[in-house]
Amino acid sequence: MPKPKKMRKTQSKPKNAEKRASPASIPIAAVPHLFNEKILEWQEAQFKALKAIHEKLDEILVVLKEE
């Protein structure tokens, strides 16, 4: 009769692992001041991008009016 295979012991996670989550796993919405800072950074980046597009379109418009 063959011997039964030995089961490996698995490392169990502590019951409070969810409570002791690392800061990286905390959703940014849970920390309002960080969330607001990220929104402001995003808005500033969007504004700069739209401003650059607007300036480029103005340059194109000037060239088209000259022709």
N, C-alpha and C positions, 0 to 999 in steps of 0.2 A: 504494500500500500504506500503511495507517495506521500511525502511529508507536505503538510500545508505550507504555503508561502508565508513568510513573515511580513506583516504589514509594517510599513515605515511609520514612525511617529511623525505626525505633522505638527508644525509649530502653530500653536493657537495664538490668535491675536488677543490682546487684552480687551476686556469688555468695554473699557472706556476709550478705545482707540479713536472713535468718532469725536469724542469730546476734546481730545488732545490733538486735533488736526493741526498740521503745519500751517503757517501763515499763507503759504502759496496756495493752499487748497481752499482758503476762505474766499467766497465770492466777493468781488469788488463792490457790489451793491450793498453788502453788509457793512461797509465802512463808508458812510456818506461823503466825508471830506475827500477821500481818495477818488471816489466815483465822480464827484464834482470837478476835481482837478483834471481827471482824464477827459471829461466832457469838454472842459474849457480848452485843453490841448487839441482835441479833435476839432472843435469849432475854429480855433485859430488856424490850424492846418487847412481846413476847408476854405476859410476866408482868403488865405494867401493863394491857394490854388485858383479860386475863382477870380481873384484880382489879376493874377498872371494871365488867365484866359481872356479877361476883359481887355487888358492892355494889348494883347496880341491881336484881338479882334479890332481894336481901335487902329492899330498900325495897318492892318489889312484894309480897313475902310478908307484910310487916308490914301493908300496906294490906288485903290479902285476909283476914288474921286478924282485923282490926278489924271487918270487915263481917259 
